[in-house]
């Protein structure tokens, strides 16, 4: 094992940055002229890792999403970590949408990532280890190729490469 190199692929979200981004979005919402006197709001449920968007109509809901995504981008949090659920009717004709914050690789996403790496035909060993995917090779160059390959393709979750040994 001394001549084997490895790294782990994880999908983690810095929740402190998420809290800061939502806080900044709430402040921007309070100061925006087009939202004065509306029932629009952005709420964060820290325990459930969910953001609740409430707006007067679909146009304002889209504007809320833009505010939220802009703040996430400025804080360095990937927008891929946001999972928008279906819009619902809320009180007094308002529109509500729940946004889940995705953190961690689920088993099916890990299997999809495993298949993607194997389809690349790069000579590495890949295995699922809990909520992370471990990539092992005897050559560091092969590991670098896998990282470059994964950075070039679109994957539905934000990926980080950690524990490079």
DRENLOMAR-447640 format. One record per atom (N, C-alpha, C): x, y, z; atom name; residue in one letter. Coordinates in Angstrom, 2 decimals, padded with zeros to 5 digits. Atoms other than C-alpha are relative to their C-alpha. Layout:
BEGIN
+---------+---------+---------+------+------+
|      c1 |      c2 |      c3 | atom | rest |
+---------+---------+---------+------+------+
|       X |       Y |       Z |   CA |    A |
...
+---------+---------+---------+------+------+
END
This chain:
BEGIN
+---------+---------+---------+------+------+
|      c1 |      c2 |      c3 | atom | rest |
+---------+---------+---------+------+------+
|  000.83 | -001.20 |  000.00 |    N |    X |
|  000.00 |  000.00 |  000.00 |   CA |    X |
|  000.87 |  001.26 |  000.00 |    C |    X |
| -000.88 | -001.16 | -000.09 |    N |    X |
|  003.06 |  002.26 |  000.31 |   CA |    X |
|  000.09 |  000.74 | -001.32 |    C |    X |
| -000.11 | -000.67 |  001.29 |    N |    X |
|  003.12 |  002.96 | -003.43 |   CA |    X |
| -001.37 |  000.32 | -000.60 |    C |    X |
|  001.34 | -000.36 |  000.47 |    N |    X |
| -000.64 |  003.59 | -003.70 |   CA |    X |
| -000.32 |  001.42 |  000.46 |    C |    X |
|  000.42 | -001.36 | -000.30 |    N |    X |
| -002.01 |  007.11 | -003.82 |   CA |    X |
| -001.52 |  000.05 | -000.07 |    C |    X |
|  001.45 | -000.07 |  000.01 |    N |    X |
| -005.59 |  008.16 | -003.16 |   CA |    X |
| -000.49 |  001.40 |  000.34 |    C |    X |
|  000.70 | -001.20 | -000.47 |    N |    X |
| -008.05 |  010.99 | -002.61 |   CA |    X |
| -001.47 | -000.36 |  000.13 |    C |    X |
|  001.42 |  000.21 | -000.21 |    N |    X |
| -011.67 |  011.25 | -001.53 |   CA |    X |
| -000.79 |  001.09 | -000.71 |    C |    X |
|  000.91 | -000.95 |  000.62 |    N |    X |
| -014.53 |  012.91 | -003.37 |   CA |    X |
| -001.20 |  000.13 |  000.95 |    C |    X |
|  001.12 | -000.27 | -000.90 |    N |    X |
| -017.14 |  014.53 | -001.10 |   CA |    X |
| -000.83 |  001.14 | -000.59 |    C |    X |
|  000.86 | -001.12 |  000.37 |    N |    X |
| -020.01 |  016.95 | -001.51 |   CA |    X |
| -000.48 |  000.63 |  001.30 |    C |    X |
|  000.31 | -000.65 | -001.26 |    N |    X |
| -020.09 |  019.23 |  001.50 |   CA |    X |
| -000.32 |  001.47 | -000.22 |    C |    X |
|  000.38 | -001.41 |  000.06 |    N |    X |
| -021.63 |  022.63 |  002.09 |   CA |    X |
|  000.38 |  000.64 |  001.32 |    C |    X |
| -000.35 | -000.74 | -001.21 |    N |    X |
| -020.25 |  025.15 |  004.55 |   CA |    X |
| -001.26 |  000.71 |  000.49 |    C |    X |
|  001.28 | -000.53 | -000.46 |    N |    X |
| -023.42 |  025.83 |  006.54 |   CA |    X |
|  000.13 |  001.42 |  000.57 |    C |    X |
| -000.17 | -001.37 | -000.50 |    N |    X |
| -021.98 |  028.97 |  008.15 |   CA |    X |
| -000.10 |  000.99 | -001.15 |    C |    X |
|  000.10 | -000.87 |  001.18 |    N |    X |
| -021.60 |  030.49 |  004.67 |   CA |    X |
| -001.44 |  000.04 | -000.51 |    C |    X |
|  001.42 |  000.02 |  000.40 |    N |    X |
| -025.18 |  029.39 |  003.86 |   CA |    X |
| -000.78 |  000.96 |  000.89 |    C |    X |
|  000.71 | -000.89 | -000.92 |    N |    X |
| -026.44 |  031.18 |  006.98 |   CA |    X |
|  000.30 |  001.46 | -000.32 |    C |    X |
| -000.38 | -001.37 |  000.34 |    N |    X |
| -024.49 |  034.30 |  006.04 |   CA |    X |
| -000.64 |  000.45 | -001.32 |    C |    X |
|  000.61 | -000.34 |  001.29 |    N |    X |
| -025.78 |  034.21 |  002.44 |   CA |    X |
| -001.49 |  000.28 |  000.16 |    C |    X |
|  001.44 | -000.22 | -000.22 |    N |    X |
| -029.41 |  033.89 |  003.59 |   CA |    X |
| -000.21 |  001.29 |  000.77 |    C |    X |
|  000.11 | -001.24 | -000.77 |    N |    X |
| -028.90 |  036.69 |  006.12 |   CA |    X |
|  000.18 |  001.22 | -000.90 |    C |    X |
| -000.22 | -001.12 |  000.92 |    N |    X |
| -027.51 |  038.98 |  003.41 |   CA |    X |
| -001.16 |  000.14 | -000.99 |    C |    X |
|  001.14 | -000.05 |  000.91 |    N |    X |
| -030.37 |  038.03 |  001.08 |   CA |    X |
| -001.21 |  000.63 |  000.69 |    C |    X |
|  001.10 | -000.60 | -000.76 |    N |    X |
| -032.88 |  038.94 |  003.80 |   CA |    X |
|  000.18 |  001.51 |  000.12 |    C |    X |
| -000.27 | -001.44 | -000.11 |    N |    X |
| -031.21 |  042.33 |  004.27 |   CA |    X |
| -000.23 |  000.69 | -001.34 |    C |    X |
|  000.23 | -000.59 |  001.33 |    N |    X |
| -031.24 |  042.97 |  000.51 |   CA |    X |
| -001.49 |  000.08 | -000.29 |    C |    X |
|  001.44 |  000.03 |  000.21 |    N |    X |
| -034.91 |  042.00 |  000.36 |   CA |    X |
| -000.68 |  001.14 |  000.75 |    C |    X |
|  000.59 | -001.08 | -000.80 |    N |    X |
| -035.74 |  044.49 |  003.13 |   CA |    X |
|  000.27 |  001.37 | -000.61 |    C |    X |
| -000.37 | -001.30 |  000.57 |    N |    X |
| -033.99 |  047.30 |  001.22 |   CA |    X |
| -000.46 |  000.21 | -001.43 |    C |    X |
|  000.37 | -000.14 |  001.41 |    N |    X |
| -035.28 |  046.61 | -002.29 |   CA |    X |
| -001.34 |  000.71 | -000.14 |    C |    X |
|  001.19 | -000.81 |  000.21 |    N |    X |
| -037.85 |  049.12 | -003.54 |   CA |    X |
| -001.16 | -000.83 | -000.56 |    C |    X |
|  001.07 |  000.78 |  000.62 |    N |    X |
| -039.80 |  046.57 | -005.62 |   CA |    X |
| -000.64 | -001.00 |  000.95 |    C |    X |
|  000.58 |  000.91 | -000.98 |    N |    X |
| -040.46 |  044.48 | -002.50 |   CA |    X |
| -000.62 |  000.74 |  001.19 |    C |    X |
|  000.60 | -000.78 | -001.09 |    N |    X |
| -041.69 |  047.35 | -000.26 |   CA |    X |
| -001.50 | -000.26 |  000.04 |    C |    X |
|  001.43 |  000.20 | -000.17 |    N |    X |
| -045.14 |  046.59 |  001.13 |   CA |    X |
| -000.52 | -001.34 | -000.50 |    C |    X |
|  000.44 |  001.33 |  000.46 |    N |    X |
| -045.23 |  042.98 | -000.11 |   CA |    X |
|  000.16 | -001.00 |  001.14 |    C |    X |
| -000.09 |  001.06 | -001.01 |    N |    X |
| -045.53 |  039.75 |  001.84 |   CA |    X |
|  001.20 | -000.92 | -000.27 |    C |    X |
| -001.14 |  000.83 |  000.39 |    N |    X |
| -042.31 |  038.41 |  000.29 |   CA |    X |
|  000.98 | -000.14 |  001.15 |    C |    X |
| -001.00 |  000.23 | -001.04 |    N |    X |
| -039.81 |  036.82 |  002.63 |   CA |    X |
|  000.86 | -001.22 | -000.33 |    C |    X |
| -000.92 |  001.13 |  000.09 |    N |    X |
| -036.87 |  034.43 |  002.84 |   CA |    X |
|  000.24 | -000.46 |  001.43 |    C |    X |
| -000.18 |  000.54 | -001.35 |    N |    X |
| -036.79 |  032.17 |  005.89 |   CA |    X |
|  000.92 | -001.21 | -000.06 |    C |    X |
| -000.91 |  001.13 | -000.08 |    N |    X |
| -034.16 |  029.67 |  006.95 |   CA |    X |
| -000.36 | -000.87 |  001.18 |    C |    X |
|  000.21 |  000.96 | -001.07 |    N |    X |
| -034.91 |  026.55 |  008.94 |   CA |    X |
|  001.32 | -000.74 |  000.20 |    C |    X |
| -001.34 |  000.56 | -000.21 |    N |    X |
| -031.50 |  025.63 |  010.37 |   CA |    X |
| -000.05 | -001.49 |  000.32 |    C |    X |
|  000.07 |  001.41 | -000.40 |    N |    X |
| -032.62 |  022.30 |  011.84 |   CA |    X |
| -000.31 | -000.91 | -001.19 |    C |    X |
|  000.39 |  000.81 |  001.16 |    N |    X |
| -034.18 |  021.04 |  008.57 |   CA |    X |
|  000.90 |  000.21 | -001.21 |    C |    X |
| -000.83 | -000.39 |  001.14 |    N |    X |
| -031.56 |  022.64 |  006.29 |   CA |    X |
| -000.87 |  000.33 | -001.21 |    C |    X |
|  000.91 | -000.42 |  001.06 |    N |    X |
| -034.33 |  024.26 |  004.25 |   CA |    X |
| -000.14 |  001.51 |  000.02 |    C |    X |
|  000.27 | -001.42 |  000.15 |    N |    X |
| -034.96 |  027.74 |  002.93 |   CA |    X |
| -001.41 |  000.10 | -000.57 |    C |    X |
|  001.38 | -000.17 |  000.44 |    N |    X |
| -038.57 |  028.87 |  002.50 |   CA |    X |
| -000.11 |  001.37 | -000.66 |    C |    X |
|  000.22 | -001.24 |  000.73 |    N |    X |
| -039.33 |  031.49 | -000.15 |   CA |    X |
| -001.50 |  000.24 | -000.13 |    C |    X |
|  001.40 | -000.37 |  000.14 |    N |    X |
| -042.68 |  033.28 | -000.03 |   CA |    X |
| -000.05 |  001.32 | -000.74 |    C |    X |
|  000.12 | -001.21 |  000.81 |    N |    X |
| -043.70 |  035.86 | -002.62 |   CA |    X |
| -001.46 |  000.21 | -000.40 |    C |    X |
|  001.37 | -000.34 |  000.40 |    N |    X |
| -046.83 |  037.64 | -003.87 |   CA |    X |
| -000.41 | -000.70 | -001.28 |    C |    X |
|  000.30 |  000.66 |  001.28 |    N |    X |
| -046.60 |  036.11 | -007.35 |   CA |    X |
|  001.27 | -000.68 | -000.52 |    C |    X |
| -001.14 |  000.76 |  000.54 |    N |    X |
| -044.34 |  034.01 | -009.55 |   CA |    X |
|  001.15 |  000.91 | -000.43 |    C |    X |
| -001.04 | -000.94 |  000.40 |    N |    X |
| -042.47 |  037.07 | -010.86 |   CA |    X |
|  000.87 |  000.37 |  001.20 |    C |    X |
| -000.75 | -000.37 | -001.20 |    N |    X |
| -041.47 |  038.11 | -007.34 |   CA |    X |
|  000.75 | -001.22 |  000.56 |    C |    X |
| -000.68 |  001.22 | -000.45 |    N |    X |
| -040.61 |  034.48 | -006.49 |   CA |    X |
|  001.28 | -000.20 | -000.80 |    C |    X |
| -001.20 |  000.11 |  000.84 |    N |    X |
| -038.19 |  034.42 | -009.43 |   CA |    X |
|  001.05 |  001.02 |  000.45 |    C |    X |
| -000.92 | -001.03 | -000.48 |    N |    X |
| -036.67 |  037.66 | -008.15 |   CA |    X |
|  000.63 | -000.42 |  001.33 |    C |    X |
| -000.54 |  000.51 | -001.26 |    N |    X |
| -036.27 |  036.07 | -004.69 |   CA |    X |
|  001.08 | -001.04 | -000.25 |    C |    X |
| -001.01 |  001.01 |  000.35 |    N |    X |
| -034.44 |  033.13 | -006.27 |   CA |    X |
|  001.27 |  000.66 | -000.49 |    C |    X |
| -001.17 | -000.71 |  000.52 |    N |    X |
| -032.14 |  035.54 | -008.10 |   CA |    X |
|  000.80 |  000.64 |  001.13 |    C |    X |
| -000.68 | -000.62 | -001.15 |    N |    X |
| -031.36 |  037.40 | -004.86 |   CA |    X |
|  000.77 | -001.08 |  000.77 |    C |    X |
| -000.61 |  001.09 | -000.77 |    N |    X |
| -030.66 |  034.12 | -003.03 |   CA |    X |
|  001.21 | -000.58 | -000.71 |    C |    X |
| -001.12 |  000.58 |  000.76 |    N |    X |
| -028.48 |  032.66 | -005.79 |   CA |    X |
|  001.16 |  000.97 | -000.13 |    C |    X |
| -001.07 | -001.01 |  000.06 |    N |    X |
| -026.55 |  035.93 | -006.11 |   CA |    X |
|  000.80 |  000.04 |  001.28 |    C |    X |
| -000.69 | -000.01 | -001.29 |    N |    X |
| -025.76 |  035.91 | -002.42 |   CA |    X |
|  000.79 | -001.29 |  000.23 |    C |    X |
| -000.74 |  001.26 | -000.11 |    N |    X |
| -024.76 |  032.24 | -002.54 |   CA |    X |
|  001.29 |  000.10 | -000.82 |    C |    X |
| -001.18 | -000.11 |  000.86 |    N |    X |
| -022.38 |  032.99 | -005.41 |   CA |    X |
|  001.05 |  000.92 |  000.64 |    C |    X |
| -000.95 | -000.92 | -000.63 |    N |    X |
| -020.82 |  035.94 | -003.56 |   CA |    X |
|  000.67 | -000.61 |  001.22 |    C |    X |
| -000.57 |  000.64 | -001.18 |    N |    X |
| -020.27 |  033.79 | -000.46 |   CA |    X |
|  000.81 | -001.25 | -000.36 |    C |    X |
| -000.81 |  001.14 |  000.43 |    N |    X |
| -018.61 |  031.05 | -002.53 |   CA |    X |
| -000.68 | -001.35 |  000.24 |    C |    X |
|  000.74 |  001.25 | -000.19 |    N |    X |
| -021.36 |  028.45 | -001.96 |   CA |    X |
| -000.61 | -000.37 | -001.35 |    C |    X |
|  000.48 |  000.44 |  001.31 |    N |    X |
| -022.26 |  026.40 | -005.03 |   CA |    X |
| -001.53 | -000.01 | -000.04 |    C |    X |
|  001.45 | -000.01 |  000.20 |    N |    X |
| -025.79 |  026.89 | -006.37 |   CA |    X |
| -000.51 | -001.41 | -000.25 |    C |    X |
|  000.39 |  001.40 |  000.19 |    N |    X |
| -025.79 |  023.17 | -007.18 |   CA |    X |
| -000.48 | -000.64 |  001.30 |    C |    X |
|  000.42 |  000.56 | -001.29 |    N |    X |
| -026.35 |  022.57 | -003.47 |   CA |    X |
| -001.44 |  000.37 |  000.36 |    C |    X |
|  001.39 | -000.38 | -000.23 |    N |    X |
| -029.84 |  024.09 | -003.74 |   CA |    X |
| -000.93 | -000.90 | -000.82 |    C |    X |
|  000.98 |  000.86 |  000.66 |    N |    X |
| -032.71 |  021.72 | -004.56 |   CA |    X |
| -001.37 |  000.65 |  000.14 |    C |    X |
|  001.29 | -000.69 |  000.00 |    N |    X |
| -035.84 |  023.68 | -005.52 |   CA |    X |
| -001.13 | -001.01 | -000.11 |    C |    X |
|  001.18 |  000.86 |  000.04 |    N |    X |
| -039.07 |  021.87 | -004.73 |   CA |    X |
| -001.10 |  000.70 | -000.80 |    C |    X |
|  001.11 | -000.52 |  000.80 |    N |    X |
| -042.39 |  022.42 | -006.50 |   CA |    X |
| -000.63 |  001.22 |  000.69 |    C |    X |
|  000.69 | -001.17 | -000.53 |    N |    X |
| -044.12 |  025.78 | -006.10 |   CA |    X |
| -001.36 | -000.39 |  000.53 |    C |    X |
|  001.30 |  000.28 | -000.60 |    N |    X |
| -047.20 |  025.76 | -003.89 |   CA |    X |
| -000.75 |  001.31 |  000.20 |    C |    X |
|  000.81 | -001.15 | -000.38 |    N |    X |
| -050.07 |  028.13 | -003.23 |   CA |    X |
|  000.13 |  000.19 |  001.50 |    C |    X |
| -000.09 | -000.29 | -001.43 |    N |    X |
| -049.77 |  029.85 |  000.14 |   CA |    X |
| -001.20 |  000.87 |  000.38 |    C |    X |
|  001.10 | -000.84 | -000.49 |    N |    X |
| -052.00 |  032.15 |  002.14 |   CA |    X |
| -000.23 |  001.23 | -000.88 |    C |    X |
|  000.40 | -001.24 |  000.69 |    N |    X |
| -053.88 |  035.07 |  000.48 |   CA |    X |
|  000.60 |  000.14 | -001.40 |    C |    X |
| -000.45 | -000.05 |  001.39 |    N |    X |
| -052.80 |  034.20 | -003.07 |   CA |    X |
|  001.50 |  000.06 | -000.19 |    C |    X |
| -001.45 | -000.02 |  000.11 |    N |    X |
| -049.08 |  034.12 | -002.32 |   CA |    X |
|  000.51 | -001.34 | -000.54 |    C |    X |
| -000.64 |  001.20 |  000.52 |    N |    X |
| -046.67 |  031.58 | -003.79 |   CA |    X |
|  001.14 | -000.36 |  000.95 |    C |    X |
| -001.02 |  000.48 | -000.93 |    N |    X |
| -044.37 |  029.45 | -001.63 |   CA |    X |
|  000.84 | -001.06 | -000.69 |    C |    X |
| -000.89 |  001.03 |  000.53 |    N |    X |
| -041.35 |  027.38 | -002.59 |   CA |    X |
|  001.03 | -000.36 |  001.06 |    C |    X |
| -000.98 |  000.49 | -000.97 |    N |    X |
| -039.14 |  025.23 | -000.38 |   CA |    X |
|  001.28 | -000.37 | -000.76 |    C |    X |
| -001.30 |  000.30 |  000.59 |    N |    X |
| -035.44 |  024.97 | -001.18 |   CA |    X |
|  000.79 | -000.81 |  001.03 |    C |    X |
| -000.80 |  000.83 | -000.89 |    N |    X |
| -033.50 |  022.10 |  000.38 |   CA |    X |
|  001.48 |  000.22 | -000.28 |    C |    X |
| -001.45 | -000.14 |  000.13 |    N |    X |
| -029.79 |  022.45 |  001.04 |   CA |    X |
|  000.57 | -001.42 |  000.02 |    C |    X |
| -000.52 |  001.36 |  000.14 |    N |    X |
| -028.08 |  019.28 | -000.18 |   CA |    X |
|  001.45 | -000.02 |  000.48 |    C |    X |
| -001.35 |  000.16 | -000.52 |    N |    X |
| -025.00 |  018.24 |  001.76 |   CA |    X |
|  000.27 | -001.49 |  000.14 |    C |    X |
| -000.36 |  001.41 | -000.07 |    N |    X |
| -023.31 |  014.88 |  001.37 |   CA |    X |
| -000.41 | -000.76 | -001.24 |    C |    X |
|  000.31 |  000.85 |  001.14 |    N |    X |
| -023.31 |  012.20 | -001.29 |   CA |    X |
| -000.96 | -001.11 |  000.44 |    C |    X |
|  000.90 |  001.12 | -000.26 |    N |    X |
| -026.31 |  009.88 | -001.25 |   CA |    X |
|  000.55 | -001.22 | -000.71 |    C |    X |
| -000.50 |  001.24 |  000.60 |    N |    X |
| -025.79 |  006.25 | -002.24 |   CA |    X |
| -000.18 |  000.01 | -001.51 |    C |    X |
|  000.22 |  000.01 |  001.45 |    N |    X |
| -027.36 |  006.71 | -005.68 |   CA |    X |
|  000.89 |  001.02 | -000.72 |    C |    X |
| -000.91 | -000.97 |  000.61 |    N |    X |
| -025.28 |  009.85 | -006.38 |   CA |    X |
|  001.43 | -000.53 |  000.01 |    C |    X |
| -001.33 |  000.60 | -000.06 |    N |    X |
| -022.14 |  008.00 | -005.26 |   CA |    X |
|  000.16 | -001.05 | -001.09 |    C |    X |
| -000.05 |  001.00 |  001.06 |    N |    X |
| -022.98 |  005.15 | -007.64 |   CA |    X |
|  000.08 |  000.66 | -001.37 |    C |    X |
| -000.06 | -000.74 |  001.26 |    N |    X |
| -023.55 |  007.65 | -010.45 |   CA |    X |
|  001.41 |  000.55 | -000.23 |    C |    X |
| -001.37 | -000.52 |  000.08 |    N |    X |
| -020.16 |  009.22 | -009.70 |   CA |    X |
|  000.98 | -001.13 | -000.31 |    C |    X |
| -000.82 |  001.18 |  000.24 |    N |    X |
| -018.56 |  005.76 | -009.63 |   CA |    X |
| -000.05 | -000.39 | -001.48 |    C |    X |
|  000.19 |  000.35 |  001.41 |    N |    X |
| -020.00 |  004.98 | -013.07 |   CA |    X |
|  000.65 |  001.03 | -000.92 |    C |    X |
| -000.60 | -001.07 |  000.81 |    N |    X |
| -018.86 |  008.34 | -014.45 |   CA |    X |
|  001.51 | -000.16 | -000.05 |    C |    X |
| -001.46 |  000.16 | -000.05 |    N |    X |
| -015.28 |  007.72 | -013.31 |   CA |    X |
|  000.41 | -001.24 | -000.80 |    C |    X |
| -000.33 |  001.23 |  000.74 |    N |    X |
| -015.28 |  004.17 | -014.71 |   CA |    X |
| -000.17 |  000.20 | -001.50 |    C |    X |
|  000.22 | -000.27 |  001.42 |    N |    X |
| -016.66 |  005.43 | -018.05 |   CA |    X |
|  001.12 |  000.85 | -000.61 |    C |    X |
| -001.09 | -000.84 |  000.51 |    N |    X |
| -013.68 |  007.80 | -018.32 |   CA |    X |
|  001.18 | -000.82 | -000.50 |    C |    X |
| -001.05 |  000.93 |  000.43 |    N |    X |
| -011.42 |  004.74 | -018.91 |   CA |    X |
|  001.38 |  000.34 |  000.57 |    C |    X |
| -001.26 | -000.28 | -000.69 |    N |    X |
| -008.75 |  006.15 | -016.58 |   CA |    X |
|  000.26 | -001.16 |  000.96 |    C |    X |
| -000.33 |  001.19 | -000.76 |    N |    X |
| -006.94 |  003.30 | -014.82 |   CA |    X |
|  000.15 |  000.31 |  001.49 |    C |    X |
|  000.02 | -000.22 | -001.43 |    N |    X |
| -007.97 |  003.87 | -011.20 |   CA |    X |
| -000.99 | -000.97 |  000.64 |    C |    X |
|  000.97 |  000.78 | -000.77 |    N |    X |
| -009.77 |  001.91 | -008.50 |   CA |    X |
| -000.92 |  000.98 |  000.71 |    C |    X |
|  000.98 | -000.90 | -000.61 |    N |    X |
| -012.96 |  003.50 | -007.22 |   CA |    X |
| -000.88 | -000.81 |  000.94 |    C |    X |
|  000.87 |  000.69 | -000.94 |    N |    X |
| -014.94 |  002.54 | -004.16 |   CA |    X |
| -000.80 |  001.00 |  000.82 |    C |    X |
|  000.85 | -000.84 | -000.83 |    N |    X |
| -017.79 |  003.98 | -002.10 |   CA |    X |
|  000.35 | -000.29 |  001.46 |    C |    X |
| -000.37 |  000.14 | -001.41 |    N |    X |
| -016.81 |  004.61 |  001.51 |   CA |    X |
| -000.91 |  000.93 |  000.82 |    C |    X |
|  000.96 | -000.81 | -000.75 |    N |    X |
| -019.87 |  005.87 |  003.39 |   CA |    X |
| -000.56 |  001.12 | -000.86 |    C |    X |
|  000.52 | -001.15 |  000.76 |    N |    X |
| -020.71 |  009.38 |  002.18 |   CA |    X |
|  001.09 |  000.62 | -000.88 |    C |    X |
| -001.06 | -000.50 |  000.89 |    N |    X |
| -017.54 |  009.73 |  000.12 |   CA |    X |
|  000.39 | -001.11 | -000.97 |    C |    X |
| -000.50 |  000.94 |  001.01 |    N |    X |
| -016.00 |  008.09 | -002.93 |   CA |    X |
|  001.52 |  000.09 |  000.03 |    C |    X |
| -001.46 |  000.04 | -000.06 |    N |    X |
| -012.36 |  007.01 | -002.67 |   CA |    X |
|  000.53 | -000.46 | -001.35 |    C |    X |
| -000.66 |  000.33 |  001.26 |    N |    X |
| -010.18 |  006.94 | -005.79 |   CA |    X |
|  001.45 | -000.36 |  000.32 |    C |    X |
| -001.33 |  000.53 | -000.32 |    N |    X |
| -006.98 |  004.87 | -005.62 |   CA |    X |
|  000.73 | -000.34 | -001.29 |    C |    X |
| -000.82 |  000.33 |  001.15 |    N |    X |
| -004.13 |  004.52 | -008.10 |   CA |    X |
|  001.46 | -000.08 |  000.43 |    C |    X |
| -001.43 |  000.06 | -000.29 |    N |    X |
| -000.44 |  003.71 | -008.20 |   CA |    X |
|  000.73 |  001.20 | -000.60 |    C |    X |
| -000.61 | -001.18 |  000.63 |    N |    X |
|  000.20 |  006.87 | -010.27 |   CA |    X |
| -000.76 |  001.25 |  000.40 |    C |    X |
|  000.62 | -001.28 | -000.34 |    N |    X |
| -000.45 |  010.41 | -009.09 |   CA |    X |
| -000.61 |  000.67 | -001.24 |    C |    X |
|  000.51 | -000.61 |  001.23 |    N |    X |
| -000.96 |  011.47 | -012.71 |   CA |    X |
| -001.41 | -000.48 | -000.33 |    C |    X |
|  001.34 |  000.52 |  000.24 |    N |    X |
| -003.99 |  009.19 | -013.01 |   CA |    X |
| -001.02 |  000.67 |  000.92 |    C |    X |
|  000.89 | -000.69 | -000.93 |    N |    X |
| -005.51 |  010.79 | -009.93 |   CA |    X |
| -000.28 |  001.42 | -000.46 |    C |    X |
|  000.17 | -001.35 |  000.53 |    N |    X |
| -004.91 |  014.23 | -011.42 |   CA |    X |
| -000.93 |  000.00 | -001.22 |    C |    X |
|  000.88 |  000.12 |  001.16 |    N |    X |
| -006.61 |  013.08 | -014.63 |   CA |    X |
| -001.45 | -000.14 |  000.43 |    C |    X |
|  001.37 |  000.18 | -000.49 |    N |    X |
| -009.69 |  011.99 | -012.67 |   CA |    X |
| -000.55 |  001.33 |  000.51 |    C |    X |
|  000.44 | -001.30 | -000.52 |    N |    X |
| -009.87 |  015.35 | -010.88 |   CA |    X |
| -000.31 |  000.95 | -001.16 |    C |    X |
|  000.23 | -000.86 |  001.16 |    N |    X |
| -009.52 |  017.23 | -014.18 |   CA |    X |
| -001.25 | -000.41 | -000.76 |    C |    X |
|  001.17 |  000.53 |  000.71 |    N |    X |
| -012.13 |  014.99 | -015.82 |   CA |    X |
| -001.29 |  000.41 |  000.72 |    C |    X |
|  001.21 | -000.32 | -000.76 |    N |    X |
| -014.66 |  015.56 | -013.02 |   CA |    X |
| -000.28 |  001.50 |  000.04 |    C |    X |
|  000.20 | -001.45 |  000.03 |    N |    X |
| -014.09 |  019.32 | -013.08 |   CA |    X |
| -000.58 |  000.46 | -001.33 |    C |    X |
|  000.48 | -000.40 |  001.34 |    N |    X |
| -014.86 |  019.43 | -016.82 |   CA |    X |
| -001.44 | -000.40 | -000.26 |    C |    X |
|  001.37 |  000.45 |  000.27 |    N |    X |
| -018.11 |  017.47 | -016.76 |   CA |    X |
| -000.96 |  000.68 |  000.97 |    C |    X |
|  001.01 | -000.55 | -000.89 |    N |    X |
| -021.37 |  018.67 | -015.25 |   CA |    X |
| -000.53 | -001.11 |  000.89 |    C |    X |
|  000.58 |  000.95 | -000.95 |    N |    X |
| -022.33 |  016.79 | -012.11 |   CA |    X |
| -001.01 |  000.77 |  000.83 |    C |    X |
|  001.13 | -000.70 | -000.63 |    N |    X |
| -025.55 |  017.62 | -010.28 |   CA |    X |
|  000.29 |  000.52 |  001.41 |    C |    X |
| -000.37 | -000.47 | -001.33 |    N |    X |
| -023.79 |  018.21 | -006.94 |   CA |    X |
|  001.37 |  000.67 | -000.04 |    C |    X |
| -001.35 | -000.56 | -000.07 |    N |    X |
| -020.81 |  020.36 | -005.97 |   CA |    X |
|  000.95 | -001.06 |  000.57 |    C |    X |
| -000.96 |  001.02 | -000.44 |    N |    X |
| -017.75 |  018.13 | -005.58 |   CA |    X |
|  001.26 |  000.65 |  000.54 |    C |    X |
| -001.28 | -000.43 | -000.54 |    N |    X |
| -014.69 |  018.65 | -003.41 |   CA |    X |
|  000.91 | -001.23 |  000.05 |    C |    X |
| -000.99 |  001.07 |  000.02 |    N |    X |
| -011.49 |  016.60 | -003.57 |   CA |    X |
|  000.89 |  000.19 |  001.24 |    C |    X |
| -000.69 | -000.15 | -001.28 |    N |    X |
| -009.98 |  015.97 | -000.13 |   CA |    X |
|  000.87 | -001.22 |  000.29 |    C |    X |
| -000.85 |  001.11 | -000.46 |    N |    X |
| -007.44 |  013.72 |  001.65 |   CA |    X |
|  000.90 | -000.54 | -001.10 |    C |    X |
| -000.90 |  000.43 |  001.06 |    N |    X |
| -005.04 |  013.64 | -001.28 |   CA |    X |
|  001.28 | -000.52 |  000.64 |    C |    X |
| -001.20 |  000.63 | -000.60 |    N |    X |
| -002.29 |  011.19 | -000.25 |   CA |    X |
|  000.78 | -000.71 | -001.06 |    C |    X |
+---------+---------+---------+------+------+
END
